[in-house]
Amino acid sequence: MQGVGFRWFVRERARRLDLAGWVRNEPDGTVAVAAAGPPERIAALRRALLDGPPGARVDELVEMEPIAAAELPNPFTVLT
């Protein structure tokens, strides 16, 4: 998934949901997201990612796996 401003969209949405984690571009053009928080907030982020911001194209969300919040930055950040 990729689009202009996508990482910033993810960061802002995750911060509004008070999630820990990060978003980054991958070398193959996809975007990786690691997020931790209450299940209902993770579900809300997932729904937002499926829609994406205006101008973005989201083809699919590939995988989800549990991750400990202590392993992730807080507040949610964009990695470069």
URCORFEN-V108731 format. One line per field, one symbol per residue. ss: DSSP state (A for helix, B for strand, O for the rest). phi: phi as a letter, one per 30 degrees, with the letter a starting at -180 (. if undefined). burial: I if it has 16 or more other C-alpha atoms within 10 Angstrom, else O. A space follows every 10 residues. Layout:
BEGIN
ss=???
phi=???
burial=???
END
This chain:
BEGIN
ss=OBOOOAAAAA AAAAAAOOOB BBBBBOOOOO BBBBBBOOAA AAAAAAAAAA AOOOOOBOOO OOOOOOOOAA AOOOOOBBOO
phi=.aldiddded eddddddhcd kabadcedjd bcbbbblded dddddedddd didejcbcda cdbbbdbddd dcdbdebccc
burial=IIIOOIIOII IOIIIOIIII IIIIIOOOOO IIIIIIIOOO IIOOIIOOIO OIIOOOOIOO OOOOOOOOIO OIIIOIIIOO
END
